[in-house]
Amino acid sequence: WYRGPERQAHQTDEFFAKAALDATVTDWLTAKLTYKPSFRRANQYQQRLGDFPWFTRQFDQADVDRQRMDLMLQFTPLDTLSIMPTGSWRHDDYVKSAFGVNWETSWSAGIDLGWNPSERVSLSGGYMYEEKDSNLTSRATQALVNTDWTSNMLDQFNTFYLGAKLVLIPKVLDWTANAYYATSIGTIETRNPNAQAPGTPALAVGAQAQRFPAFVDESVRVDTKLSYHF
């Protein structure tokens, strides 16, 4: 369907505005709140031979309105201890997509810790939870009524990490170690309430939509490094 080096929309333009609020509440607490709305528009669209008449743009070329907010707090109850909670929220609305991905909402919340018990020892750790929810609609026809499916896709992630740095010989030899552990689960809940029984139009098969099995992933990574400074 897509011939040649160029894609269907030869140019996409994205515009955004940004507002940020920084506050020092006390000597040991600072906060930063950021709001960033944006929108993307595609132009110079050219339909090609063989394209379906209703198929306009691919996923990453579609017109989309986005709302995004980010919050970061930093606590320093001790000179050697830093605590940084973070959070973010984003919503994408595909304003001209009657089918395909209609909307996507994601948010995350986490915390980072840093501790320097001495000039030669640094320890860190953290946790992050992320969630992404999106909705996808098919493009059905009278002849293909069984393709009138709607899928709700939900992805959830949990990430933990620990890190340490030790100065063995100041300005000469350092040793660092890091460990990461992450889990994720993805679900796709698909339904097609208009599915017909076998024996209806020739192109329609009597297959009722089924939910996909959950996708479960797990990742562990450990690395260490010895650095010599010339």
C-alpha positions in Angstrom: 0.0 0.0 0.0 2.8 2.4 0.7 5.2 2.8 -2.1 8.3 5.0 -2.4 10.5 6.5 0.2 7.9 9.1 1.3 5.1 8.5 3.7 1.5 9.6 3.2 1.8 12.9 5.1 4.9 14.6 3.9 5.0 17.1 6.7 3.6 17.2 10.3 3.7 20.3 12.5 3.6 20.2 16.2 2.9 23.3 18.4 3.1 23.5 22.1 3.0 26.0 25.0 4.7 25.5 28.4 4.1 27.0 31.8 6.2 26.1 34.8 5.9 27.0 38.5 8.9 26.7 40.8 8.5 27.2 44.5 10.9 27.0 47.4 8.5 26.2 50.3 11.2 25.9 52.9 15.0 25.4 53.0 14.4 21.7 52.8 11.5 21.5 50.3 11.3 22.7 46.7 8.6 22.0 44.1 8.2 22.3 40.3 4.9 22.0 38.4 4.9 22.0 34.6 1.9 22.2 32.2 2.5 21.5 28.5 -0.4 21.4 26.1 0.4 20.7 22.4 -1.2 19.7 19.2 0.1 18.0 16.0 -1.3 18.5 12.5 -0.4 16.7 9.3 -0.6 18.3 5.9 0.4 17.7 2.3 -1.3 14.4 2.5 -1.3 12.4 -0.6 -3.4 9.3 -1.1 -1.8 6.6 -3.1 -3.0 4.0 -5.6 -4.3 1.0 -3.7 -5.1 2.9 -0.4 -8.6 2.4 1.0 -10.6 5.6 0.6 -11.1 5.9 4.3 -7.5 5.2 5.2 -5.9 8.6 5.7 -2.9 8.6 8.0 -0.8 6.2 9.9 -0.7 6.2 13.7 2.3 8.6 14.2 0.9 11.0 11.5 -2.6 11.4 12.8 -3.8 14.8 14.2 -3.6 14.7 18.0 -4.3 17.1 20.9 -2.2 16.5 24.0 -2.4 17.6 27.6 0.5 16.9 29.9 1.4 17.8 33.5 4.6 16.9 35.5 5.2 17.4 39.2 8.5 17.1 41.0 9.2 17.6 44.8 12.6 17.5 46.4 13.0 17.0 50.2 16.4 17.5 51.8 15.8 16.9 55.5 19.6 16.3 55.9 22.5 17.6 54.0 23.4 14.1 53.0 19.8 12.9 52.2 17.7 13.7 49.2 14.1 12.5 48.6 12.5 13.2 45.3 8.9 12.1 44.6 7.7 12.6 41.0 4.5 12.3 39.1 3.2 12.9 35.5 -0.1 12.7 33.6 -0.7 12.8 29.9 -3.8 12.5 27.7 -3.7 12.2 23.9 -6.9 12.8 21.9 -6.8 11.7 18.2 -9.4 14.3 17.1 -9.9 13.1 13.5 -9.5 9.3 13.9 -12.9 7.7 13.6 -11.1 4.3 13.8 -7.7 3.2 14.9 -6.4 4.6 18.2 -9.0 7.1 19.5 -7.3 8.2 22.7 -4.5 7.3 25.1 -4.0 8.2 28.7 -0.9 7.6 30.8 0.3 8.5 34.2 3.3 7.6 36.4 4.4 8.1 40.0 7.6 7.3 41.7 10.3 8.3 44.2 14.1 8.6 44.0 16.4 8.5 47.1 20.0 9.6 47.4 22.2 9.3 50.5 25.8 10.3 50.9 26.9 9.0 54.3 30.5 10.1 53.6 32.5 11.9 50.9 33.6 8.5 49.5 30.2 6.7 49.5 27.1 7.4 47.6 23.9 5.3 47.7 20.7 5.6 45.6 17.5 3.8 45.1 14.0 4.3 43.6 10.7 3.0 42.4 8.5 4.0 39.5 5.0 2.9 38.6 3.7 3.6 35.1 0.3 3.0 33.5 -0.9 3.5 29.9 -4.5 3.1 28.8 -5.6 3.4 25.2 -8.7 2.6 23.1 -8.7 1.3 19.5 -11.7 1.1 17.2 -11.9 -0.9 13.9 -13.4 0.3 10.7 -16.3 -2.0 9.9 -18.5 -2.2 6.8 -21.9 -3.9 6.2 -20.1 -6.7 4.5 -17.5 -7.1 7.2 -19.7 -6.5 10.3 -17.6 -8.9 12.3 -14.7 -6.6 12.0 -16.5 -4.0 14.1 -14.2 -4.6 17.1 -13.2 -2.3 19.9 -10.1 -3.0 21.9 -9.1 -1.4 25.3 -5.4 -1.8 25.9 -3.9 -1.4 29.3 -0.1 -1.6 30.1 1.3 -1.4 33.7 5.0 -1.2 34.7 6.8 -1.5 38.0 10.5 -0.6 38.1 12.9 -0.8 41.1 16.6 0.2 41.2 19.5 0.4 43.6 22.9 1.9 43.1 26.1 2.5 44.9 29.4 4.3 44.2 32.5 4.0 46.3 35.6 6.1 45.9 38.5 3.6 46.5 41.3 6.1 45.8 40.2 9.8 45.5 40.4 11.1 42.0 42.0 7.8 40.9 39.9 4.7 41.3 36.0 4.4 41.6 33.7 1.4 41.9 30.0 1.5 41.0 27.3 -1.1 41.1 23.7 -0.9 39.9 20.7 -3.3 40.0 17.4 -3.0 38.2 14.2 -5.1 38.5 11.2 -4.4 36.3 7.9 -6.1 35.7 5.1 -5.3 33.3 1.7 -6.7 32.4 -0.4 -5.8 29.3 -4.0 -6.7 28.6 -6.1 -6.3 25.5 -9.9 -6.5 26.0 -11.6 -6.8 22.7 -15.3 -7.0 22.0 -17.5 -7.0 18.9 -21.1 -7.0 20.0 -22.4 -6.9 16.4 -20.8 -10.1 15.3 -23.1 -12.3 13.3 -23.5 -16.1 13.3 -22.1 -18.3 10.6 -24.0 -18.3 7.4 -24.5 -14.5 7.2 -22.8 -12.4 4.6 -20.0 -14.3 2.7 -17.3 -12.1 4.0 -18.4 -12.2 7.6 -17.1 -15.0 9.8 -19.0 -15.9 12.9 -16.1 -15.3 15.3 -17.0 -13.5 18.5 -14.1 -11.3 19.7 -12.1 -12.8 22.5 -9.9 -11.2 25.1 -6.2 -11.7 24.5 -4.1 -13.5 27.2 -2.2 -11.1 29.4 1.4 -10.3 28.3 3.6 -10.6 31.4 7.3 -9.6 31.3 10.1 -9.5 33.9 13.5 -8.1 33.6 16.6 -8.1 35.9 19.8 -6.3 35.2 22.9 -6.0 37.4 26.1 -4.2 36.3 29.3 -3.1 38.0 32.2 -1.0 36.9 35.7 -0.1 38.1 36.9 3.2 36.8 40.5 4.4 36.7 41.1 8.1 36.1 44.3 9.1 34.3 
